[in-house]
Amino acid sequence: MRLTSNNLQAPLVAEIDITSLNKQLKAYIDDDIEFTLSDGVLNMVKKEQEKIKTSMFEDYSFKLTGTKSQKERKNKDCTDIEKISYQTLGNGVYKIYPDCGQSVQAYCDMSTDRGGWTVGYNYVHILTASGKYELRIDMVDKSNNKKYAVYKRFSIGDAWSKYKLTVGDYSGNAGDKLQYHNGDMFSAKEQDNDTLDRHCASVHQGPWWYNTCYS
């Protein structure tokens, strides 16, 4: 800091210890706050500080492990698990909550096409009724030739609709063979829901969304 004396008309230099000044200022402010604030306000501030510490700890724990430290996250499907994970997850069986109620075990494909695919799952209607889902079908023959089909629009109806199939918006290299069955009801040996007089599920020995049998 540069100063000028009125008497000497010469520049003078003054040094100020900023660190010492800051410490004194902080001590003054702290003393003033403790003097002026009531015990109730101080307690409220302390509680808010503890909440912030707890929240920061949970966030840090969540980033490390992919789960909340105190309360388990109820993932609806494999896509949920894949989205909230901060790690690379492997294929395997995971716990999911399709209707936010009881948990079920489901196999999750975390490697194919960006991962998050729910495989071999019995609650498909509940799942597809709760949001927008797509279907991916992967096939391989004895010579290891691989084909796939993706339907961006996919849902299964409830029992009252006889598990009606809805598919659309195809892409892939396997051919759009499932579109033929769009809107069909599910048939099994004990449930003949196809459009033919004969029982397709019995003739072809397997359940399916038969139309005039299958494509």
Accessible surface in RSA format (square Angstrom, percent):
REM  Atomic radii and reference values for relative SASA: ProtOr
REM  Chains: A
REM  Algorithm: Lee & Richards
REM  Probe-radius: 1.40
REM  Slices: 20
REM RES _ NUM      All-atoms   Total-Side   Main-Chain    Non-polar    All polar
REM                ABS   REL    ABS   REL    ABS   REL    ABS   REL    ABS   REL
RES MET A   1   144.83  75.0  89.60  59.3  55.23 131.5  87.65  74.5  57.18  75.8
RES ARG A   2   180.17  75.6 151.46  77.2  28.71  68.4  61.37  83.9 118.79  72.0
RES LEU A   3    85.72  47.7  82.91  59.3   2.81   7.1  85.72  60.2   0.00   0.0
RES THR A   4    97.94  69.7  69.24  70.2  28.70  68.4  43.50  58.4  54.45  82.3
RES SER A   5    25.53  21.6  16.93  22.6   8.61  19.8  14.06  29.9  11.48  16.1
RES ASN A   6   133.72  92.2 116.68 112.8  17.05  41.0  27.67  66.6 106.05 102.5
RES ASN A   7   142.05  98.0 110.69 107.0  31.36  75.5  26.36  63.4 115.69 111.8
RES LEU A   8   128.09  71.3 106.24  76.0  21.84  54.9 109.16  76.7  18.93  50.9
RES GLN A   9   133.09  74.4 106.28  77.7  26.81  63.8  48.39 103.0  84.70  64.2
RES ALA A  10    36.08  33.2  35.14  54.2   0.94   2.1  36.08  50.8   0.00   0.0
RES PRO A  11    77.28  56.3  61.71  56.3  15.56  56.6  61.94  51.1  15.34  95.3
RES LEU A  12    87.58  48.8  85.38  61.1   2.20   5.5  87.58  61.5   0.00   0.0
RES VAL A  13   115.77  76.2  83.30  75.4  32.48  78.3  83.42  72.5  32.35  87.7
RES ALA A  14    38.93  35.8  30.54  47.1   8.39  19.1  36.21  51.0   2.72   7.2
RES GLU A  15   167.61  96.2 131.13  99.2  36.48  86.9  50.53  97.7 117.08  95.6
RES ILE A  16    94.26  53.6  68.77  51.2  25.49  61.4  73.16  52.7  21.10  57.3
RES ASP A  17    94.61  66.3  77.02  76.7  17.59  41.6  39.32  92.5  55.29  55.1
RES ILE A  18   102.00  58.0  98.93  73.7   3.06   7.4  98.93  71.2   3.06   8.3
RES THR A  19    86.94  61.8  83.39  84.5   3.55   8.5  49.75  66.8  37.19  56.2
RES SER A  20    40.83  34.5  37.49  50.0   3.35   7.7  19.28  41.1  21.55  30.2
RES LEU A  21    93.49  52.1  91.43  65.4   2.05   5.2  92.97  65.3   0.52   1.4
RES ASN A  22    82.87  57.2  78.37  75.7   4.50  10.8  23.89  57.5  58.98  57.0
RES LYS A  23   143.30  69.9 135.35  83.0   7.95  18.9  85.42  76.9  57.88  61.7
RES GLN A  24   116.78  65.3 107.82  78.8   8.96  21.3  41.64  88.6  75.13  57.0
RES LEU A  25    98.25  54.7  94.18  67.4   4.07  10.2  97.96  68.8   0.30   0.8
RES LYS A  26   133.43  65.1 130.22  79.9   3.21   7.7  99.43  89.5  34.01  36.2
RES ALA A  27    52.42  48.2  45.70  70.5   6.73  15.3  51.95  73.2   0.48   1.3
RES TYR A  28   150.27  70.2 144.26  82.1   6.01  15.6 106.83  80.3  43.44  53.6
RES ILE A  29    80.73  45.9  79.88  59.5   0.84   2.0  80.73  58.1   0.00   0.0
RES ASP A  30    54.03  37.8  52.20  52.0   1.82   4.3  19.95  47.0  34.08  34.0
RES ASP A  31    92.47  64.8  86.03  85.6   6.43  15.2  28.39  66.8  64.07  63.9
RES ASP A  32    66.69  46.7  61.75  61.5   4.93  11.7   7.72  18.2  58.97  58.8
RES ILE A  33    71.73  40.8  71.36  53.2   0.37   0.9  71.73  51.7   0.00   0.0
RES GLU A  34   117.71  67.6 101.96  77.1  15.75  37.5  27.47  53.1  90.24  73.7
RES PHE A  35   178.11  89.1 150.30  93.1  27.81  72.4 157.47  95.5  20.64  59.1
RES THR A  36    89.42  63.6  54.84  55.6  34.58  82.4  51.49  69.2  37.93  57.3
RES LEU A  37    66.71  37.1  57.10  40.9   9.60  24.1  58.59  41.1   8.12  21.9
RES SER A  38    64.28  54.3  51.38  68.6  12.90  29.7  52.87 112.6  11.40  16.0
RES ASP A  39   111.46  78.1 106.09 105.6   5.37  12.7  32.05  75.4  79.41  79.2
RES GLY A  40    49.37  60.9   0.00   N/A  49.37  60.9  37.61 103.2  11.76  26.3
RES VAL A  41    55.91  36.8  54.21  49.1   1.71   4.1  55.44  48.2   0.48   1.3
RES LEU A  42    47.12  26.2  46.77  33.5   0.35   0.9  46.77  32.8   0.35   0.9
RES ASN A  43    78.70  54.3  77.36  74.8   1.34   3.2  16.00  38.5  62.70  60.6
RES MET A  44   111.91  58.0 109.26  72.3   2.65   6.3  70.19  59.7  41.71  55.3
RES VAL A  45    63.20  41.6  60.96  55.2   2.23   5.4  63.11  54.8   0.09   0.2
RES LYS A  46   126.05  61.5 125.18  76.8   0.87   2.1  72.31  65.1  53.74  57.2
RES LYS A  47   139.55  68.1 136.05  83.5   3.50   8.3  80.60  72.6  58.95  62.8
RES GLU A  48    83.40  47.9  83.40  63.1   0.00   0.0  33.75  65.3  49.65  40.5
RES GLN A  49    94.43  52.8  92.25  67.4   2.18   5.2  25.23  53.7  69.21  52.5
RES GLU A  50    98.68  56.7  98.35  74.4   0.33   0.8  43.21  83.6  55.47  45.3
RES LYS A  51   131.86  64.3 123.88  76.0   7.98  19.0  81.72  73.6  50.14  53.4
RES ILE A  52   101.56  57.8  98.74  73.6   2.81   6.8 101.56  73.1   0.00   0.0
RES LYS A  53   127.53  62.2 120.51  73.9   7.02  16.7  78.12  70.3  49.42  52.6
RES THR A  54    67.17  47.8  62.28  63.1   4.89  11.7  41.62  55.9  25.56  38.6
RES SER A  55    57.56  48.6  53.36  71.2   4.20   9.7  28.02  59.7  29.55  41.4
RES MET A  56   127.61  66.1 120.00  79.4   7.61  18.1 106.24  90.3  21.37  28.3
RES PHE A  57   125.13  62.6 119.09  73.8   6.04  15.7 124.56  75.5   0.57   1.6
RES GLU A  58    40.29  23.1  40.29  30.5   0.00   0.0   2.25   4.4  38.03  31.1
RES ASP A  59    67.37  47.2  66.90  66.6   0.47   1.1  18.32  43.1  49.06  48.9
RES TYR A  60   136.69  63.8 134.00  76.2   2.69   7.0  97.93  73.6  38.76  47.8
RES SER A  61    18.78  15.9  16.59  22.1   2.19   5.0   7.24  15.4  11.54  16.2
RES PHE A  62    30.69  15.4  30.69  19.0   0.00   0.0  30.69  18.6   0.00   0.0
RES LYS A  63   119.79  58.4 109.65  67.3  10.14  24.2  53.23  47.9  66.56  70.9
RES LEU A  64   106.74  59.4  86.97  62.2  19.77  49.7  88.81  62.4  17.93  48.3
RES THR A  65    74.50  53.0  59.23  60.0  15.28  36.4  60.75  81.6  13.75  20.8
RES GLY A  66     6.40   7.9   0.00   N/A   6.40   7.9   3.72  10.2   2.67   6.0
RES THR A  67    72.17  51.3  71.77  72.8   0.40   1.0  56.02  75.2  16.15  24.4
RES LYS A  68    79.81  38.9  68.93  42.3  10.88  25.9  45.52  41.0  34.29  36.5
RES SER A  69    51.09  43.2  12.22  16.3  38.88  89.6  20.34  43.3  30.76  43.1
RES GLN A  70   143.75  80.4 104.61  76.5  39.14  93.2  39.34  83.7 104.41  79.2
RES LYS A  71   164.93  80.5 160.13  98.3   4.80  11.4 106.68  96.0  58.25  62.1
RES GLU A  72    98.98  56.8  81.81  61.9  17.16  40.9  40.55  78.4  58.42  47.7
RES ARG A  73    99.21  41.7  87.29  44.5  11.93  28.4  27.07  37.0  72.14  43.7
RES LYS A  74   119.88  58.5  97.18  59.6  22.70  54.0  56.20  50.6  63.67  67.8
RES ASN A  75    18.04  12.4  17.80  17.2   0.24   0.6   0.00   0.0  18.03  17.4
RES LYS A  76    55.38  27.0  55.11  33.8   0.26   0.6  30.55  27.5  24.83  26.4
RES ASP A  77     6.14   4.3   6.14   6.1   0.00   0.0   0.38   0.9   5.76   5.7
RES CYS A  78     0.00   0.0   0.00   0.0   0.00   0.0   0.00   0.0   0.00   0.0
RES THR A  79    48.35  34.4  48.35  49.0   0.00   0.0  32.25  43.3  16.10  24.3
RES ASP A  80    35.24  24.7  35.18  35.0   0.06   0.1   0.09   0.2  35.14  35.0
RES ILE A  81    13.27   7.6  13.27   9.9   0.00   0.0  13.27   9.6   0.00   0.0
RES GLU A  82    66.22  38.0  58.93  44.6   7.28  17.3  11.24  21.7  54.98  44.9
RES LYS A  83   151.69  74.0 119.15  73.1  32.54  77.5  71.46  64.3  80.23  85.5
RES ILE A  84    32.84  18.7  26.58  19.8   6.26  15.1  32.83  23.6   0.01   0.0
RES SER A  85    22.64  19.1   4.88   6.5  17.77  40.9   3.85   8.2  18.80  26.3
RES TYR A  86   127.24  59.4  91.05  51.8  36.18  94.2  66.32  49.8  60.92  75.1
RES GLN A  87    95.03  53.1  73.50  53.7  21.53  51.3  30.19  64.3  64.84  49.2
RES THR A  88   141.93 100.9 107.85 109.3  34.08  81.2  76.85 103.2  65.08  98.4
RES LEU A  89    44.94  25.0  32.96  23.6  11.99  30.1  34.08  23.9  10.86  29.2
RES GLY A  90    46.95  57.9   0.00   N/A  46.95  57.9  37.31 102.4   9.64  21.6
RES ASN A  91    77.09  53.2  44.66  43.2  32.42  78.1   9.73  23.4  67.36  65.1
RES GLY A  92    18.84  23.2   0.00   N/A  18.84  23.2  18.84  51.7   0.00   0.0
RES VAL A  93    97.52  64.2  68.15  61.7  29.37  70.8  68.15  59.2  29.37  79.7
RES TYR A  94    52.01  24.3  47.56  27.1   4.45  11.6  41.38  31.1  10.63  13.1
RES LYS A  95    90.35  44.1  77.87  47.8  12.48  29.7  32.28  29.1  58.08  61.9
RES ILE A  96     0.00   0.0   0.00   0.0   0.00   0.0   0.00   0.0   0.00   0.0
RES TYR A  97    19.48   9.1  18.99  10.8   0.48   1.3   8.15   6.1  11.33  14.0
RES PRO A  98     4.83   3.5   1.72   1.6   3.11  11.3   1.72   1.4   3.11  19.3
RES ASP A  99    83.25  58.3  56.34  56.1  26.91  63.6  26.23  61.7  57.01  56.9
RES CYS A 100    95.64  72.3  78.58  87.6  17.06  40.1  25.18  63.8  70.46  76.0
RES GLY A 101    35.78  44.1   0.00   N/A  35.78  44.1  30.57  83.9   5.21  11.7
RES GLN A 102   156.36  87.4 137.77 100.7  18.58  44.2  52.19 111.1 104.17  79.0
RES SER A 103    37.32  31.5  25.17  33.6  12.15  28.0   1.39   3.0  35.93  50.3
RES VAL A 104    30.52  20.1  23.98  21.7   6.54  15.8  30.52  26.5   0.00   0.0
RES GLN A 105   116.03  64.9  90.50  66.1  25.53  60.8  52.25 111.2  63.78  48.4
RES ALA A 106     3.98   3.7   0.00   0.0   3.98   9.0   3.98   5.6   0.00   0.0
RES TYR A 107    95.12  44.4  91.17  51.9   3.94  10.3  66.65  50.1  28.47  35.1
RES CYS A 108     0.00   0.0   0.00   0.0   0.00   0.0   0.00   0.0   0.00   0.0
RES ASP A 109    25.71  18.0  25.71  25.6   0.00   0.0   3.28   7.7  22.43  22.4
RES MET A 110    19.73  10.2   1.75   1.2  17.97  42.8   1.82   1.5  17.90  23.7
RES SER A 111    82.70  69.9  52.83  70.5  29.87  68.8  48.13 102.5  34.57  48.4
RES THR A 112    38.51  27.4  31.39  31.8   7.12  17.0  17.86  24.0  20.65  31.2
RES ASP A 113    52.77  37.0  29.51  29.4  23.26  55.0  15.56  36.6  37.21  37.1
RES ARG A 114   184.51  77.5 154.15  78.6  30.36  72.3  91.79 125.5  92.72  56.2
RES GLY A 115    14.38  17.7   0.00   N/A  14.38  17.7   0.00   0.0  14.38  32.2
RES GLY A 116     5.99   7.4   0.00   N/A   5.99   7.4   1.08   3.0   4.91  11.0
RES TRP A 117    37.24  14.9  35.91  17.4   1.33   3.1  37.14  19.8   0.10   0.2
RES THR A 118    38.72  27.5   9.25   9.4  29.47  70.2   6.68   9.0  32.04  48.4
RES VAL A 119    66.12  43.5  62.05  56.2   4.06   9.8  65.46  56.9   0.65   1.8
RES GLY A 120    79.34  97.8   0.00   N/A  79.34  97.8  42.95 117.9  36.40  81.5
RES TYR A 121    24.69  11.5   7.71   4.4  16.98  44.2   8.78   6.6  15.90  19.6
RES ASN A 122   145.08 100.1 110.28 106.6  34.81  83.8  24.81  59.7 120.27 116.2
RES TYR A 123    90.61  42.3  87.07  49.5   3.53   9.2  49.37  37.1  41.23  50.8
RES VAL A 124    44.50  29.3  43.63  39.5   0.88   2.1  43.63  37.9   0.88   2.4
RES HIS A 125    57.79  31.6  55.31  38.4   2.48   6.3  37.83  39.0  19.96  23.2
RES ILE A 126    55.92  31.8  51.55  38.4   4.37  10.5  54.20  39.0   1.71   4.6
RES LEU A 127     8.80   4.9   8.80   6.3   0.00   0.0   8.80   6.2   0.00   0.0
RES THR A 128    11.50   8.2   2.86   2.9   8.64  20.6   2.68   3.6   8.83  13.3
RES ALA A 129    73.24  67.3  30.41  46.9  42.82  97.4  41.23  58.1  32.01  84.8
RES SER A 130    57.22  48.3  22.24  29.7  34.97  80.6  34.41  73.3  22.81  32.0
RES GLY A 131    37.52  46.3   0.00   N/A  37.52  46.3  27.68  76.0   9.83  22.0
RES LYS A 132   194.52  94.9 155.15  95.2  39.37  93.7 104.06  93.7  90.47  96.4
RES TYR A 133    39.84  18.6  32.96  18.8   6.88  17.9  36.50  27.4   3.34   4.1
RES GLU A 134    55.11  31.6  40.68  30.8  14.44  34.4  19.04  36.8  36.07  29.4
RES LEU A 135    40.41  22.5  38.30  27.4   2.11   5.3  40.41  28.4   0.00   0.0
RES ARG A 136    51.47  21.6  30.69  15.6  20.78  49.5   3.06   4.2  48.41  29.3
RES ILE A 137    55.09  31.3  52.11  38.8   2.98   7.2  55.09  39.7   0.00   0.0
RES ASP A 138    84.82  59.4  55.96  55.7  28.86  68.3  33.69  79.3  51.13  51.0
RES MET A 139    94.01  48.7  85.04  56.3   8.97  21.4  53.94  45.9  40.07  53.1
RES VAL A 140    91.22  60.0  62.57  56.6  28.65  69.0  64.99  56.5  26.23  71.1
RES ASP A 141    75.83  53.1  58.72  58.4  17.11  40.5  44.82 105.5  31.00  30.9
RES LYS A 142   218.70 106.7 176.63 108.4  42.07 100.2 129.22 116.3  89.48  95.3
RES SER A 143    87.60  74.0  57.93  77.3  29.67  68.4  28.98  61.7  58.62  82.1
RES ASN A 144   102.98  71.0  89.47  86.5  13.51  32.5  27.19  65.4  75.78  73.2
RES ASN A 145    83.47  57.6  76.92  74.3   6.55  15.8  19.92  47.9  63.55  61.4
RES LYS A 146   145.75  71.1 125.45  77.0  20.30  48.3  69.57  62.6  76.18  81.2
RES LYS A 147   102.45  50.0  99.18  60.9   3.27   7.8  54.82  49.3  47.63  50.7
RES TYR A 148    75.59  35.3  75.59  43.0   0.00   0.0  35.18  26.4  40.42  49.8
RES ALA A 149     4.56   4.2   4.56   7.0   0.00   0.0   4.56   6.4   0.00   0.0
RES VAL A 150     7.55   5.0   7.55   6.8   0.00   0.0   7.55   6.6   0.00   0.0
RES TYR A 151     1.50   0.7   1.50   0.9   0.00   0.0   0.36   0.3   1.14   1.4
RES LYS A 152    86.10  42.0  83.60  51.3   2.49   5.9  53.05  47.8  33.04  35.2
RES ARG A 153   119.67  50.2 117.91  60.1   1.76   4.2  61.69  84.3  57.98  35.1
RES PHE A 154    28.36  14.2  21.48  13.3   6.87  17.9  21.72  13.2   6.63  19.0
RES SER A 155    36.72  31.0  36.72  49.0   0.00   0.0  20.18  43.0  16.54  23.2
RES ILE A 156    14.72   8.4  11.05   8.2   3.68   8.9  11.34   8.2   3.38   9.2
RES GLY A 157    19.79  24.4   0.00   N/A  19.79  24.4  18.80  51.6   0.99   2.2
RES ASP A 158    51.91  36.4  49.88  49.6   2.03   4.8  12.61  29.7  39.29  39.2
RES ALA A 159    64.08  58.9  47.58  73.4  16.50  37.5  47.80  67.3  16.29  43.1
RES TRP A 160   236.30  94.8 207.95 100.7  28.35  66.6 182.22  97.2  54.09  87.7
RES SER A 161    39.85  33.7  26.68  35.6  13.17  30.3  38.08  81.1   1.77   2.5
RES LYS A 162    86.96  42.4  83.69  51.4   3.26   7.8  42.72  38.5  44.23  47.1
RES TYR A 163   100.35  46.9 100.35  57.1   0.00   0.0  66.53  50.0  33.82  41.7
RES LYS A 164    95.45  46.6  94.20  57.8   1.25   3.0  37.32  33.6  58.13  61.9
RES LEU A 165     1.46   0.8   1.46   1.0   0.00   0.0   1.46   1.0   0.00   0.0
RES THR A 166    39.09  27.8  39.07  39.6   0.01   0.0  21.97  29.5  17.11  25.9
RES VAL A 167     0.00   0.0   0.00   0.0   0.00   0.0   0.00   0.0   0.00   0.0
RES GLY A 168     1.75   2.2   0.00   N/A   1.75   2.2   1.75   4.8   0.00   0.0
RES ASP A 169    98.60  69.1  75.36  75.0  23.24  54.9  26.10  61.4  72.50  72.3
RES TYR A 170    62.06  29.0  35.38  20.1  26.68  69.4  34.08  25.6  27.98  34.5
RES SER A 171    53.69  45.4  48.71  65.0   4.98  11.5  44.29  94.3   9.40  13.2
RES GLY A 172    32.81  40.5   0.00   N/A  32.81  40.5   2.60   7.1  30.21  67.7
RES ASN A 173    79.49  54.8  58.41  56.4  21.07  50.7  34.98  84.2  44.51  43.0
RES ALA A 174    26.10  24.0   2.26   3.5  23.84  54.2   6.07   8.5  20.04  53.1
RES GLY A 175    30.46  37.6   0.00   N/A  30.46  37.6  25.44  69.8   5.03  11.3
RES ASP A 176    64.04  44.9  39.31  39.1  24.73  58.5  19.10  44.9  44.94  44.8
RES LYS A 177   131.08  63.9 128.53  78.9   2.55   6.1  73.14  65.8  57.94  61.7
RES LEU A 178    17.19   9.6  14.86  10.6   2.33   5.9  15.93  11.2   1.25   3.4
RES GLN A 179    75.40  42.2  69.70  50.9   5.71  13.6  35.67  75.9  39.73  30.1
RES TYR A 180    94.01  43.9  75.94  43.2  18.07  47.0  73.61  55.3  20.40  25.1
RES HIS A 181     4.28   2.3   4.28   3.0   0.00   0.0   1.38   1.4   2.90   3.4
RES ASN A 182    54.94  37.9  34.67  33.5  20.27  48.8   1.71   4.1  53.23  51.5
RES GLY A 183    33.05  40.8   0.00   N/A  33.05  40.8  15.53  42.6  17.52  39.2
RES ASP A 184    16.69  11.7  13.20  13.1   3.49   8.3   4.03   9.5  12.66  12.6
RES MET A 185    72.44  37.5  70.64  46.8   1.80   4.3  54.31  46.2  18.13  24.0
RES PHE A 186    58.52  29.3  55.77  34.5   2.75   7.2  55.77  33.8   2.75   7.9
RES SER A 187     0.00   0.0   0.00   0.0   0.00   0.0   0.00   0.0   0.00   0.0
RES ALA A 188    16.62  15.3  16.56  25.6   0.06   0.1  16.56  23.3   0.06   0.2
RES LYS A 189   134.00  65.4 116.75  71.6  17.25  41.1  64.56  58.1  69.44  74.0
RES GLU A 190   141.43  81.2 109.16  82.6  32.27  76.8  68.07 131.7  73.36  59.9
RES GLN A 191    91.04  50.9  89.29  65.3   1.75   4.2  27.17  57.8  63.87  48.4
RES ASP A 192    71.12  49.8  41.46  41.3  29.66  70.1  20.33  47.8  50.79  50.7
RES ASN A 193    18.66  12.9  10.56  10.2   8.10  19.5   4.39  10.6  14.27  13.8
RES ASP A 194    18.67  13.1   0.01   0.0  18.66  44.1   0.13   0.3  18.54  18.5
RES THR A 195    97.34  69.2  61.54  62.4  35.80  85.3  69.40  93.2  27.94  42.2
RES LEU A 196    59.22  33.0  46.91  33.6  12.31  31.0  48.46  34.0  10.76  29.0
RES ASP A 197   156.48 109.6 122.45 121.9  34.02  80.4  44.22 104.1 112.26 112.0
RES ARG A 198   128.09  53.8 117.87  60.1  10.23  24.3  54.38  74.3  73.71  44.7
RES HIS A 199    42.04  23.0  37.71  26.2   4.33  11.1  36.78  37.9   5.27   6.1
RES CYS A 200     0.00   0.0   0.00   0.0   0.00   0.0   0.00   0.0   0.00   0.0
RES ALA A 201     0.00   0.0   0.00   0.0   0.00   0.0   0.00   0.0   0.00   0.0
RES SER A 202    51.66  43.7  38.53  51.4  13.13  30.2  28.10  59.8  23.56  33.0
RES VAL A 203    76.71  50.5  50.21  45.5  26.49  63.8  58.08  50.5  18.63  50.5
RES HIS A 204    72.83  39.8  46.44  32.3  26.40  67.5  40.12  41.4  32.71  38.1
RES GLN A 205   146.49  81.9 120.76  88.3  25.73  61.3  24.25  51.6 122.24  92.7
RES GLY A 206    17.83  22.0   0.00   N/A  17.83  22.0  17.83  48.9   0.00   0.0
RES PRO A 207    77.13  56.2  64.24  58.6  12.89  46.9  64.24  53.0  12.89  80.1
RES TRP A 208    90.15  36.2  90.15  43.6   0.00   0.0  86.99  46.4   3.17   5.1
RES TRP A 209    43.12  17.3  43.12  20.9   0.00   0.0  43.12  23.0   0.00   0.0
RES TYR A 210     9.55   4.5   8.23   4.7   1.32   3.4   0.90   0.7   8.64  10.7
RES ASN A 211    33.06  22.8  33.06  32.0   0.00   0.0   0.00   0.0  33.06  32.0
RES THR A 212    68.91  49.0  55.26  56.0  13.65  32.5  43.14  57.9  25.77  39.0
RES CYS A 213     7.18   5.4   7.18   8.0   0.00   0.0   7.18  18.2   0.00   0.0
RES TYR A 214   124.86  58.3 100.51  57.2  24.35  63.4  59.62  44.8  65.24  80.4
RES SER A 215    74.05  62.6  25.12  33.5  48.93 112.7  32.06  68.3  41.99  58.8
END  Absolute sums over single chains surface
CHAIN  1 A    15675.7      12857.3       2818.4       8720.4       6955.3
END  Absolute sums over all chains
TOTAL         15675.7      12857.3       2818.4       8720.4       6955.3
